[in-house]
Amino acid sequence: MRIFFVLMLIIGIFDDHAAAQTRFSFGTTNLLDFALVPPVYQEEDGFKRLFNGKNLDGWQRVNTAQSTWSVKDGMLICTGKPTGELRTERMYQNFILEVEWRHMKPKGNAGIFVWADDITSKGVPFHRSIEIQVLENAYGNTRGYTTHGDIFPIHGAKMTPVNGRGGSRAFPTENRSNPSPQWNHYRIECREGNVSLSVNGKLVTQGKKCSPSKGYICIESEGGVAHYRNMKIKVLEDTPVEKSDIAIADRGFNTLYNGIDLSGFKTTGMWRSNDWRLNCVSGDGGELSTKQKFGATRFIVDFRTSEKLPRFQFAGCEFELDSVKATLAKGNGWNRLEFQFGEKKQTLAINGEPVVEKSEILDPNGELKIICDGPTEFANLYVGQINAK
């Protein structure tokens, strides 16, 4: 009898659900074996872990520092600095995503992106995607947004809102999110270009006719310390999708700039790390070059300036922008430069349009150097290896 009560006390460490199951199975279960086996994660109803609670396997940093994301006690922890994203390594089309989250400070800001491109859009630290808002209650509600689970398209994505207010943002029909530091539960369903959000057990927000409707899932860092746990996904059967509704797939780019400091660079003049932006603030300019050397390489660099245009050098090849001013954004708008340095051909595209092609024999094994002749702002510095051409 004493042994029986000891075993009952041991079993009591499990949750009520497990205990209830045990009460109905005494006749067929060896109690000693049951008591000594630790509880294991159960993959129920086709759900699988999207975050394993141990490390970032299956995820890729897009434009943040390694210190931005960490794992502790089964939680994914985000410092909120810099502004940027962590994304899945694979794309998803139709799926159900469940996750618990909490902000650790009032007015915290974060988000979950679905159907996202591989890297961030021009001149911003965010992807083209559909965003599911993750705001802490003290941030406050306005006519333009709420803290209870808005859904909206960003940076070129499209969506028709259900319960909109004249724009593209869908608003929740009920306020259900808990304030910091309480946990909240999101259930996000993405099916054939339609998206819905249930907050703490009730459907509140919906959008339809989304584009893209196939892409990556991202967790956003945007200033607030946020925790995530119990992140799981149920992948549903793919359905026909237009090519134009598929996000840009992984092109092999990795960030050169971590958004925290100038690690990885050598500089002359005055350069400043400004969250997701990297600024040359010297009146007479300066130089910034990568410490790492690269072989046949592709670079992406976004910039804007109202002063003299920057120059770019790699392995003895230089691109000056004065001759292609007509292709640049007007005023102080952002421009995206895409360089490709091969052994026999070097190309430059500006804002998606090819503008320069050079045929030079290079032995690519060099650093990227940016030369400024006045104050200039940069963002989204990416590098990707290519096969020599």
N, C-alpha and C positions, 0 to 999 in steps of 0.2 A: 504493500500500500504506500509506504514512504517513497519507493522508487517511482510509483505512478505519479505522485504529487510533484516530485522533483522534475519529472519529464514534462508535466503540465506547465510548470513555471518556465522551463526552457522554451517550450513552444510559444509561450506568451510573448516572447520577444518579437515574434512576427506580427505583421499587421492584422487587422480584424478580418480582412478578406481571406488571408491565408489560414487564420485560425478557424474561420467558418468552414472552409474546405476541409480542414483536418477533422472537425467534429463529425462530418459525414463520412469519413473514410477510416475510422478507427478499426473497423472490422477487417480491412484488407491491407493496412499500412503498418509496417514495422516502426513503432514510435521512436525507438532509439536512432534508427537510420534517418528518419525524417528530421529529428531534432538537431542532428549534427551536420546536416547539409545546409550551407548558406543559401539564402534566396538568390535566384538568378533572374536576369532580365528575360521576360517572356515576349517573343515576337508574336503578337496577337493580330488576327484579322489581316494579315498581309503587311503589317507595318514593320519597318526595319529602322534601326538607329541611323539618323543622319549625322549626328555627333556622338562619338562613342564614349564620351565622358572621361577619356584618358589622355588623348592627344588630338592633334589637328589632322589626322589621316583623313583623306578625302576632301580636304579644303586647301585653298590657295590664297595667300596674301596678295592683294591686288596693288594697293598703293599706300600701305601703312608700314609701320615698324614692327619688328618681331615682338617688341615689348607691348604693343597694342593689345595683343591677344594672349591669354594664358588659360590653363586648365587647372582647377583646384576643386577637390571634393565633388567631382562629377559635374562641375559647372564650367561653361565657357564664360570667361570674364573679359570684358572689354573696358579699357581705360578711358575710351572716348577721345584719345589723342593719338594721332592727328585725325582729321576728318577723312574717312576713306572706307574701304570695304574688305571683307573676307568673303570669298565665294567658293561654291562647290566646284570640284574638278570636272564633274559631268553635267550635261544639260538634262533638263526635264521638260516634259510637255504637260501631260495630264497627271495630277497627283493630289494627295491630301497631306498637308504638313501640319503637325502638331508640335507646339513648343510652349514651355513656360518661361516667362521673363519677369524681371523686376529691375527698377532703377534704384540705385543706392543713394541718390541725392534728389531733392525736389527740383523740378523744372528740367529734368534730364531729357535728352533728345537722342533718338536712335530710330532704326527702321529695319524692315525686312523687305528685300527686293525679290521679285520673281520675274522669270523670263528675261533675264538681263544679258547684255553683251559681255564679251570676255574682259574688256578693260573699260575705263571711265571715258566719258564723252568729252569733247573739246572744251577746254577752259573751265571745267568743273570737276569736283572730286567724286562724282556719282556716275552710275551707269544709265544708259537708256534702258528703262525697265518699268514695271508697275510696282509702286511702293506701297507697302502696308505700314502705316505709321505706328511708331512705338514711342509715344510721348508720356512723360510723367504728368500727373494731374495738375500740379501747381503751375505748369506752363501756361495754363489757362485756355479757355474756349473763346473763339471769336466767330464772326460771320464767315471768315475765310478758312478756318480749320478748327478741329476739336482734338482733345487728348484721349479719345475713346475708340480709335480704330478707323481713321480715314483710309481710303484707298484712292490712289491717283496715279496717272502716267507722268513720267518725267523724261526730259531731254530727248524728245523725239518719239517716244512711245505714244500710243493712242488707246483710249478707253472711253466707252459710253457709260456714265455713272447711273446707278439706280439710287434714287433719293439724292439727286444733285441740287445745286443752287445756282444753276446757270452756267457753270464751267465744266471742267472735266473731272472734278473731284467728287467722289462718292462719300456721303456722310453717314455715320451710324444712326440708326433709328432709336437708339437707347444708350445712355451713359452707364457703362458696366465695368470700366477698368478700376483697379485698386491703386491707391497712392503708394509711394515709396515708404518703407521697403517691402511692401507686401508683394506676393507673387501674383501673376496673371497668366491665364491660359489662352492661347490663340489656336484656333483650328482654321487653317487656310485651305480652301478647296479651289483648285485650278483645273478646269475642264473645258476643252475645246474653245479656248479664248474667253471664257467666263471665269470670274474670280469672286469668291465670297469669303467673309471673315466672321467667325463666331468668337465672341469675347466672353470668357468665363462661362461657357456652356450655352450661349444663345446667339443665334445668327443675327447680326446687326448691320453689316455693310456688304454691298454687292456692286460689281462692275461687269460689263459685258462688251463684246466685240473688241477685245484687247489685241494689240499688235505691238511688239512681238507676242506670240503665244507659245513659244518654245525657247528655252534659254537656261541660264544659270540662276541659282538661288544665292542671294548675298545677305550677309549680316552687316549692318551699317554701324560705323563708329562716327559719332557726331557730337562730341563734347560731354556726354553723360556716361558715368560709370554704370554699366549694365551687366546683369548676370543672365545666363540662359541655361536651361537644363531640360532633360527629358525631350530632346528634339528627335522626332521620328517622322518617317515618311512612308506613305503607301503609294507606290507607283502604279498608275492605272494604264490601261491599254492605250497605245498611241492611236491617233485618228489622223485622217488626211489634213495636211496643213500647207498653205501656200509658202513658197520659198521666201517671199517678202515678209512673212510673219515669223521667220526663224531668226533668232538673234545671231550676232556674229560669233562664230565658234572660236575656240582657243587658237590664237596665232603664235603662241610661244613667247609672249612678251613678259618680262619681269621688270619691276620698278627699279629705277636707279636712285630715287630719292625717297627717303623714309618718312618725310613730313615732320621729323622731330629735330634733326640737326644736319650738319654737313658731312656726316660720315660717308666715306667713299669718294670724296672730292678733294681736289687741291684748288686753292683760290688765290687770286691776287685782287686787290681792290676790296671793296666792302660788299659782302654778300650776307643775306639774312634769311634764316629759315622762318617762314611765316605760315605755320600749319601746312596745308596742302600746297601752298605757293612757295616758290623759291625766288627771292628778289635780289637783283643787283641794284644797290641803292647809292652807289658812288656816282657823283656828278660827272667824273671823268671816266667812268666805266671800270672794267676789270675783266679778268678771265676766270673761267671755271672749267676744270678738266677732271675726268674720271681717273681715279687711282688705278683702276683695273684696265688692262688692255684687252682688246677684242680682235677676233679674226673677222671673216666675212660676216657682216653685221647689218641689222636693221635698227634704226632708232626712231622713236616718236618723241617730239618735243612740242609742247604748246607754249606760245609766248604772246605778249602784247606790250606795246610801247607807244608813247607819243613822241619819243625822241628818235635818235638814229637807230637803224635796224641792226640787229646782231649778226655776227658771222659765225660759221660753223666749220670746224676742221676735223678731219680724221685721216690718219695715215698719209699725210701730205696732200690730201685733196681738200679744197676749200669751196664752200658754197657761200656766195654773197647774195643778198636778197634785193639789192637795189634794182637789178635788171628785171625783176619779176614783181615789182610793187603792185602792178595792176591786179594781180591775183590775191593780194592780201585783203583782209577785212578792213572796212572803212573805219576811220577814227581810231579809237582805242580798243577795238574789238579783238577777240582772241583768234589766233591762227594755229592750225595744226600742221606741223612739218613732219613729213615721213621720208627719212633718208634710207637708202639702201647702198651699202658699200660692198661691192663684189671685187674679185680680182681683176676683172676686165671691164666692168660697167658700174657706174655710179649714177643713181637717180634721186631726184627730189620731187615730191608731190606736196602741194600746198592746198589745204582744205579739201582734200580728196581729188585734186586735179593734178596730173603729171605736168611739170613745167620745165624741168631740166634733165637732160641725159648727157653724161660724159662717158667717153670711151678712153679710159686710161688704164695702163697696166699698173696695178697696185699689188703690194705685198701686205694685205691688211693684217696688221698686228699693232694696233695703236689705241690711243685713248681718244675719246670724244672731247673736243675742246669748244667751248662757247666763249666768244669774244664780244664784249659789250662796249659801246662808246658813250653810254649814258644809262640812266635808270631804266631797267627792263624787268618785267615780271614773267616768270616761267611756271609751268605746272605740267603734270603728267609726263614725266621723263621715263621712257620705257626703252628697253633693249631686248632684241631677239636675234638669235644666231640664224644664219642662212647658209645654204650650200654655196660654195664658191662658184661663181659664174664667169 
